Amino acid sequence: MNGGNCTIHSKIWIEDKTGHVIFGEGRSRILEAVDRLRSLQAAAVELKMSYRALWGRIKASEERLGQPLVAREGKGSRLTPYGRDLLTRYRELQQRIRQEADTAFAGFWTSEEGSQETEA
């Protein structure tokens, strides 16, 4: 089989010991939107989420981490230094995993000598 036009994808997220999500792709998109827009409401609109759902995910992560990710700033919001660092470290981890997956996948469609079936 030739997989020349195939790509590999993977998703990673961080869970606590009870299996509850602490951080992953969805929460990273939330923090990126809050950082860019400086508003929870604007971030919720952009992400097509209710304000309550967006805030609930942020609050759940903050409680599980024991650290604030977002802080009020005037009439808006901003990432805390911890929130910004978590987002940066998550993106770096994602990139490393993507590179490892790409490297592993590069040899996926090739077989070692003698392991291919031959017609009789």
N, C-alpha and C positions, 0 to 999 in steps of 0.2 A: 504494500500500500504506500502511496506517495502522499505525504502531508505537506507538500511545498506551499500550499495556499492556506495552511492552518496556523492559528496562533493559540497560545496558551494564556489562560487568565486564572487568577487566584484572588481570593478575598481573605483578608486577615482582620481580626478584631481581638480585643482584649476583654477577657471575662474575669469576674471574681470567682472565688472558690465555689460559689453556689450556682454558677452558670449565668449570672446576670451580666449583660454587656456593660463594660466600663467605657470603652472607646473603640471606634471603628470608622469605616468610610462615611457613614451617615453623620456621625457626630463631628467628624473632621470637616465635612461640608458646612455644617451649622457654624462651627467656629470660624471658618474662612469667610462665610457670609457676614457674620457679626463683625468680624475684623474689618472687612471692606466697607460695609454699610453703616457701621457704628450704631446699629439699631436692631433690637430683637424683633420688633414688628416688621421692619423692612426685610430682614432675613427670612422671617416666616413667610411673607408674601412671595419673595423670590423662590423659595424652596417649595412653595405650594403646600405649606403646613399651617395649621392653626398656631396662633401664638402660644396657646396652652400646651400643645404637643411639643413645640420647640423648647419652651421653657422647661417642660417636664423632663425632657432628655438631658438638657444641661444640668438641671438640679440633681437628677439621678446619678449622673457621672460625678458631679461635685461631691455628693454624699459618699459614693463608693471610694473615691480617691481621697477624701478628707481635705480637699483643697478647692478654693474657688477658681473657676475657669473664666468667668465673666464678671465684670464689675460695672455698676452704674456710673455714668459720667455725665453730669448735667441732666439733660433730657434724653441722653443716649446711653450706649453701652460700649465697652471695650474689653478686649481680652486682658486678663491678668498676666503678669510675667510667667506664671506657672502654666496658664492656658496656652500662651504663645509657644513656650518651650515644649509642651506636650504635643502640640500640633506639628512643630518642626521635627521632633523625634519620631513621631508616627510616620510622617512623610518619608523620612530617611529610612526607616525600617521597611516601609512599603517598597521603596526603590531597591533596596538590597534584596528583598525577597523576589521582586520582579526580575532582577538580573540573574539571580540563582535559578529561577524557574526557566528563564530563557536559555541559559546555559544547559540545563538538564534536558530541556525540550529539543535543543538543537540536534541531539543524537537519538531522539525518540524513534524516528522513522528509519534509521539505519540499523541493520542487524550485524552482529559480529559474524566473522567468517565461519561458514559451516552451519549457521543456525537457521538459514532460510530453507524452506521446503523446496525441493526440486521435483520437477515432473519426471516420471519414469518412462 
